[in-house]
């Protein structure tokens, strides 16, 4: 957004440096938006909160503020439940614009009060773009009569709002009233000087989670925190957690200590001590005492006495009416937020690195145990274990030990004749051997898959990142459908073996006739060799019981030759391993799919880290350019908050929104604070 409210031609160096910083921040915003931290790694909970806060600060404060540097100073009034935030805001303005109440949380929707000529800054999505806008007429209707109980959150009154218009922002649904948690109620008030806005935030310790989160979001969007606490609760942990965050990002903070009994000034001294301990030694502390003669909580028209808030009002009017002082506060907070954002982004990149490490660790467990399962199947299908029991019995039924075996022993020529006679007379036994082999293979593969699932489950369960992913998933056992899948793969492999035999027979015309009669028998023989030998080792060398593999070896060698048999056995073994590997990869995918869905292999950590370094470099360049002493350039401010006096120099308000002042209007003139002007108008009215 272009800032139309300019009083001097901007320095080109400033503009270029500011554009560079905005560009770098926009890149970082995109990369943070794509960053995911789904795995339960150490410290990830805090990192997720940091990521959310970093994105909120970019969207709600940093980018809008850089795009419109001359926008009004946004003072967010925050504090604990019942601290008196709304009463303070109302008392500073001299009229009830924010409704206090006895029910907690009192401030259900944030109220932003601005000068009428500053409305354009807040009715758009320049700041807090995620909140709908609800415009209000200003003073709350039906306010209690003077001195009536329930006139403030010192003496609560019913919550009320008068809505005269609503503006949804960025697709946010329009709210039906100011009490909607996602609405920002805008109130125009001439009691404020132009260039200053007050935002009454929900309680930071609200019983409603949404209110607490919204309050933290609003404080993150502030140029200045005006933190309200009480003498009874100033040491509570929750406020200091937030104030500690403010100190880490060097946010500009002032603290209002409310309800201090006469003679209890030591409480203020202790509060000042705590600000130093928490890194907020420059924070201005205002003390609002209880009027002894009026009794605790005594109010005038539901407002605090003028004397009680005069110091705060004068100080704020000095900030709001003095462009240079206002710019110093904005620059100090903005610079602190940029530095804090860089720190957060680098830390988030490190957390994302940890996510990638955890992803690799979990994947390695899956790979390792399923690789062991594949090796287990390879051993079981190579050491002859399958050529026992039912497979051995069916094979012996198939080949017998009589004339056929003696023919094998007599020589190759007689073997071929025996093979032809054998295949013609006994082909029906081969399917029984195939079935027995299939049953044995199925048991071996299922057992290996089951063990892989159990071991992987145990490894993931003992890992914090993996344990969270197992919730609600039955991955400790293989699915019932696996048996059917394994059976299909075994049938496919047996068909592969028969295809190999056919192809080999077609390439040797002398054996084509024998093959045509005994494809199944030769295929079964090849399966037996696969289970008994690898890399050219014969059945005799492995020593399989009953000479089972010797018969198969001799049979195939008689038909195809010994070199072809070794090649066929290697090919058949390779195809079996490929099909078993496909089964086990499918089982491993049940685990890795959980990681794939989260995209934790490539978290974007390097992109976030690089973008953070770009922001740091751009920020240095922008600050160096800003420090050039040219007209209209605000110098960096390294001190604490402005210790405002009762007067300040400020130009008259321009004729209309966005119109630069004339030369006469721009000339400095001595003015009183807005509190003084309002009090003078009241006195004139009384006369």
N, C-alpha and C positions, 0 to 999 in steps of 0.2 A: 504494500500500500504506500502510496506517495503521501508525504506529509505536506499539506498545503499551507500550514501555519508557519511560514518562515519570515524572518526579519532581515536576513542578510544573504547575499549570494554564497552558496556553499563552496568550500574549497575543493577543487577537483581531487586533490590528494585524499581528503577525508571521504569523499564519495566513493572513490575507487577502493579504498581500504575497507569501507563499510560494506560495499557490495561483495568484496572478497570474503568477508566474515560471514555474511548472510549465505553466500553460496556454499561455503564450507559447512555451515550449520545445517543447511537444507540437505546436503549429502549425508551428514551424520544422522539427521532425522530419518531419512529413508533407510539407512542401514540398521539403525536401532529398531525401526518398525519391522524389519525383516528378521531380526534376531529372535531366536527361540531358545528357551532354556527348560526343556520338558523333563529332563532326567533329574532324579533326586540325588544330586551330587552335594558334597559338603558346601554349606553356605549358599546354596541356590535359592533358598527362601528369601534371604535378604537381597540377593542379586535381582530376583524378580521384582521385588518392591523398588529397588533402585532403578531398574529398567522402566517401570511404570512411571516413577517420579521424573526420570530424565525426559521421557517423551512428553509428559504433562508440562514440564517447565519449558520445553522447546515450543510446544503448541500454545500454551496459555500465557507465556510471558516473554521468553527470549526473542523468538522470531517476530512476534507482534511489536515488541518494544523496539527492536532494531529497524523495523520497517517504518516505524512512526516515532522517532525519537522525541518529537515535541508534543507528544500526547500528554494529557494530564498526569500528574504524579498520583499513583494509586496507593492509598494507605489502607491496608487491610487490618481491621480491628478484630483480634482473635483473643481467645482465652477459655478458661474452664467454665463449666456449667454454673450459672448464677453469679459470675464474677461482676456483672454489671456492664457488659459490652454495649447492649442496646441503649441502656439508660445514658451511658457516656456519649454515645453518638447523638442521641436526641438532645442531650444537654448542651453539647457543643453547637448544635444547629439552632437551639432555642425553640424547637418544635418536635413533636413526636412523629418521626418518619419510620422508625423501626420498632416493631411491637414486642415489648417484653411480656412475660407471662409466668404464671405459677407452674404450669405444666412443663416438664423437662422432656426433651429439649425444647427450649423456648424459640430460638431462631431456626425455624424449619426451612426457610428459603433465604439465601443471602440477599441483602439489600444494599444496592450501590447508589450512593447519593453523589450527584455531580452538579455543577453549575449548568443552567439551561443552555448556555452557548457551547458547552462541551458535550452535549448529547450525542453528536455525530461520532465521537470516539467510541461510544459504548453500545450504540444501537446496532453496530455492525459486528462482524466476527473478529475484530481486531484483537480483542482480549477474551479469554475464556470461550473459545468458539464452540465448545461442546454443550454450552448451556443455552436454553431458550431464553428469550428476553420477555419480561413482563413489565410494561410501563405503568407507572402509578401517578396519581395526581399530586402526591406529596404528603401532606399532613394526613395522619390516620384519622378516619372518622370515629365517632363514638368513643372518644378518649374520656377517661374518668374525670370528674370534676376536680377542681383544685383541692389538694390535700386528701383526696379520697383514697382509701386503701385500694391497693391493686393498681397504682399508677405507674409502677416501674418494676424492673426485676429485682429491685430492693423491696418493693411492695407490688407484687405482680398484678398484671391486668390481662384481660383476654386478648389473644392474638387476633389481629384484624388486618385487612388490606383492601384498598380501593383500586381495582384494576380498571384502567380505561383503554388499554390496548395491549396486544401481545405480538411479539415478533419471534418466530422460530428461526434458529440459526443452524446452518449446515445440516438440514434435514431433521433436526431435533424436533419432536412433536411439540406443538404449542401446548402450554400448560393451561389448565382450567383455573388456576389461581396462584397467588404468590406463595402458597404453602407447598407447592410441588417441589420435591427435592432437587429436580433437575432444572429449575427455573432461576433466573437472576432478575430480581425486581429492581427496576431502575426508577429512581426518584430525582427529579430536577428540583434544585433548591438554590435560591439566590443568596442564602445564608453563607454558602461556600464561595471562596474566591475562585475565579476562573483559573484553571490549571491544577486544581486539586480535587480528588475524589475520595470519598470514604466508603469502604465496603464492610458492612457488619456481617461477619461470618458465623456459621453454626459453631456449637461448642466443640472444642477439640477432644473432650472426653465424653461426648454424647453417648447415651445408651444405644443409639441407633448407629450401626456401622456405616451406613451411607452418609450420615451427617459428619462422622469423624473423617471419612475419606474426603468428603467435599471440603471440609475445613482445611485439611492439609493441602488440598489442591489450590484453594484460594490463597492461602499463605504463600504457596510457591509462585503465585502470579503477582505478588506484591512488589512494589518498588520500596515500600517501607512497611515494616510490621509495627503495629501499635498493640502491644500485648497487655491485656488486662488481667490482673490477678488480685487476690485479696490477702489481707494480713493473716487470715486463717489458713490459706491454701497456697501461699507463694512458694513453698518448698515441695509441692507435689511432684512426683516423678514425671507424669505425662507432659506437663508444660515444659519441663527442662529437657525432655527428649527432643521436642520440637525446637526449642531454643538452641539446643546443641547442634541440630541440623542447620539452623540459621547461621551459627557461628562458623560451621565448616564451609559454608558457601559465602561467607562474609556478607550476608544480607544485613541491611540497615534496620536496626531495631530500637524501639523505645518501649519502655515498660511503664504501665500505670498501676500503681499499688493502691487499691481501693480499700475503704473501710478500715482505716487505721485509727484506733482509739487515741484520744489525747493522752500524751505521756508514753505512748508505745512506739515512739520514733525509732527505737532500737531495731524494730522489725525492718524498717527501710535500710538501716545500716547493714543488716544481715543480708538483705536482698542485693544490695550493691556488692557485698563481698562475694555472693554467689555468681553474680554476672561476671566478675573478674575470673573466678575459678572456671567458668564455662566458656571463656574466650570472648565475652561480650563486655569487656571493660569500658568501651566507648559508648555503650547504650545509655541513653538519657533515662533517668528514673523520675517519674512524677508521683507525688504522694497526695492522695485524696483522703482527708481525714473525716471522721464522723464528728458532726457538730454536737458538742456536749450539751449546749443549751437547748438544742432542738430535739435531742434524742436520736438514737440510731435510726438511720434510714429516712430522716425527715427530708421531704422534698417540697419544691415549690412548683405548682402546676405539673406535678409528676416529673419534674426535672431537678437535677442537682443545683444547688445555689451557684450563682455566677462566680462568686469568689472561689469556689471549689475547683472549677474547671478553667479559670481564666489563664493560668499558666500554660496548660495544654493547648488551649485555643490560640493564644498569642504565638506560641512556638510553631504550631501547624500553619497558622496564617503567614508566618514569616517564610516557611518553606513553600507554601502554595503560591504566594504572591511574588516571590523573588525568583525570576527565571534561572539565574546563575546558581542559587542555592538548590533549586529544584533539580537542575541538571547534574549537580554534584552528587546528590542522593541517588538519582537514577543511574548515573555512570558507575558509582561505587557498587550498587547492588548488581547491576548488569555484569560488570567485570567479575564479581565474585561468583555469579551463577555460571558464567562461561568457564571459569577455572574449575569450578566444582563439576561441571558437566564433562570436561575433559578427563578429570580424575575418575568420575563414574564410568565413562565410556571405556577407559583403559582397563578398569577393574572388571567391567562386564565382558570385555574381550577375553580376559584371563579366565573368567568363569566359563565362557563359551569354549575355551581351549579344554577346560576340564570336562565339559560335556563330550567333546570329541574323543578325549582319552577314555572316558567311561564307555562310550559307544564302541570304541575299538576293543576294549577289554571284554565287553559282553559278546561282541561278535567273535572274538577269539575263542571264548569258551564254547560257543556253538560250533565253530569250525573244528576245534580240537577234538571234541567228543564225537562228532559225526565222522571225522576222518578216522578216528580210532574204530568206529563201528564198521566203516568200509574195510579197514585193514583186518578186522575180526572176520568179516565174511570172506575176504580173499584167502586168509589162512585156512578157514574151515572148508573152503572149496578147492584146496590144493594139497592138503595133507592126507587125503584118503579117508577122512572122517565120514564123509557122505557115502563111502562104498562099504558101509557096514549095515547091519540091520536089514530093513525092508529092501533097500536098493540092492544089496548083495544077494538076497534071496531071489528077487525077481530076475536079476542078471543071470544067476546060475540056472534058474528055470529056463531062461531064454537060450543060453548057449550049451547047457549040459556039460558033461565031462567025458563023453564017449567018442564016437567016430569023428565028430567035428573037431574036437580038441586034438585027437591023434593026427588029423589031416593038417592042422595048423603046425604041429611039430614036424611033419614029414617034409614040407617044402612049399615054396610059393606056388609052383605049378599046380600041385594037387589042392592047395588052398583055394585057388580061384574056382576050380570045379566044385569043391565042397561048398564054397560060398554061394554059387548059383543054386546048387541043390538045396542048401540050407535056407536061402531066402524064399525059394519056391514053396518049400514045405512048412516053414514055421514063421511067417511074418506076423502072426497074430499076437505073439508074445511081446513085441517091441513096445506097444502102447502101455503095457503094464509097467515096463521098466521106466518109461518116460514119466508116468504118473508117480511112481515111487521117488524118482529124482525130484520131481516138482514138489512133493510133500516135504522131502528133506531140505531142499533149498528154502522153501517158505519158512520153515521153522528157524533156520539159521538167520535169515534176513530179519524176520520179525524180532527175534531175540536181540540182535545187534541194535536194531532201531529202538527197542524198548530201553535198553541200557543207555543209549545215547540220550534219550529223552530224560531219563531219571538223573543222569549225571549233569546234564545242562541245567535242568530245573534246580538241582541242589546248588550249582555254582551261581546262578542268578539269584536264588533266594538268599544266599549269604552276602550278596552285593546290594548295597542300598539302592543303587540305580536300577538294578534288575528286579529287586523285590517289588518295587512299586509297579513295575510293568506286568507282574504276574497276577496282580489283584483281579479276580473275576475270570481268570483264564485257566482252563484245564490243560496245562502243557506237560504235566509230570508223566502222563501216559500217552502212548500213541493212540490215535483215533481208531475207532472200530473199522472205518472204511479202508484202513491201511492193508488189511488182509486181502481184500479184493484187489487193491492196486498191485500188491506184490504178486498175486497169482497171475494177473494180467501180464506183468513184466516177465515172469518166468515162462509163460506160454509164448510170449514174443521172442524170448531168447531161444527157446527150443525150435521155433520156426526159423530163427537166424541160423542155427546149426544145420538144419535140414537144407536150407538154401546154400550154405557153404559146400555141403556134400554134393548137391546137384551141380553147382558151378564147377567143382573140381572134376566130377564125372564127365561133364560135357567137354572139358578140355583134354580128356584122355579117352580116345575112341576105343582102346582095347578094354576098358573097364565100363564102358557105357551100359552094356547089357546087364552086367552084374548090378550096377547102380540102379538101373531101371527097376530091378526086382527088389532091391533092398535099401532104399533111401532111409527108411525109418531105422532099420537095423544098423546101418553104417552111422547114422546120426546118433543113435544111442551109444554106439561104441565110441564115437568122438566125445560125447558127454562124459563117459567113464574116464577116458584119458585126461580130459580137462581136470577132473577131480583128483586124479592120481599123479599128474606130472605137470611140471612147468619148465620152460626154457630147455626142452629137449630131454629132460630126465625121463627114463622109462619106468614102467610099472615095476619091473624087476628091481630097479635101483631103489625105488621107494619101498618096495616090499609089502605091497597090499595083500591082504589075506586071500588064500584060495587061488592065486594067480589071476584074479579078476582083470586087472589092467593088462597083464601079459596077453591074454586072449584078445582083448580089444585092440591092443597095439599091433599084434601080429595080423589080425584081421584087416585093419586099415592099411598096414604096410603092404600086405599082399595085393590089395586093390589099387592103392595110390602111390606107394613107395614111401620110404622112411622120411625123405625131405619134405614131401607134401604133407605128411601126417604132422610133423612138427609145426609147419606153417599153419595148418588147419587148427591145431590145438591152441596155438597162440592167438589166432584170430577169434576163436570161440571164447577163450578166456577174456580177451579184451572186451568183447561185446557183453559178456556177462557182467564184468566190472562196471561197464558203462551204464547198464540198466540198474544195477544195485546203487550206483552213485546217484542216478536220477531219483530213485526212491528216497535215499537219505537226504539229498538236497531239498527235496520237497518237505521232509520232516524238519530239517533245519530252518526252512523258510517260515515255519510257524513261529519261530522265535525272532528271526531277523526281520520279519514283516512288521513286528512291533516297533523296531527301531527305524525301519524304512519310512513308516508312516509319520514319524516324528522329524525326519530329516536331520538327524543329529550327526551324520557323517561330515556334513559341510554346514556348520552353524553360521558362517559369515564372520567369524571372530577376526580374521585378518582384515576384512573390509572395515569393520568397526574401529579397529586399532588404527588403521591408516587414516580414516576420516577424523578420528580424535586428534591425531598429530597435525592434520591439516588445519583443524579448528585452532589448535594452540598457536600454530604459525600465523594464521590469519589474525588472531586476536592480538598478537604482538605487533603486527604491522598496523592494525587499526589503532592501537593505543599510541604507537609512535607518531602516526599521522595526526591523531587528535591532539597531541601535545604541542603541535606547531602553533605558536602564538599569533594566529590570524583572527580577524574579526568574525565573531559569530561562532567561534570554536570553543567548546567547553574543555577546560584543562582537566586532566585526571585528578581525582580527589582521593587522598590516602588517609585522611583523618576520620574522626568519628562524626556523629550527626551534628548538624548545625545547632549550636547552642543559641537558638533564636532570641533576639530581643523583642521588645514590644512593637517595634516599627520595622518597616522594610521598604525597599524601593521596587516599584512595579509599574509597568505601563498600563494605561487605561485599556479596558477590554475593547477589541475591535468592533466595528459596526455590526458585523455578522459573522457567523461561523466560517472559519477558514480565511477571512479577509485580513491581510496584514495591516498593522496599525499605521497611521500616518506618522510623519516625522514628529509632529507635536505630541501625538499619543505615545510615541515610543520614548519620548524624553522622560527620564526618571523623575518621579515625584514622590515626596514623602507621604506615606499613608499609614494609618493605624491598621491593626489586625482586624480580621472580619468580625471577631467578637466585639471589638470596640465600636465598629460601625453599627452593628446590630443593636448594641446597648444604647448608642446615641439616638437611633431611630425610635427606640422605645421611650426614652426620656422626652423626646420632642412630642411624641404622641400623648404622653401624660400631661404635658403642659397645654 
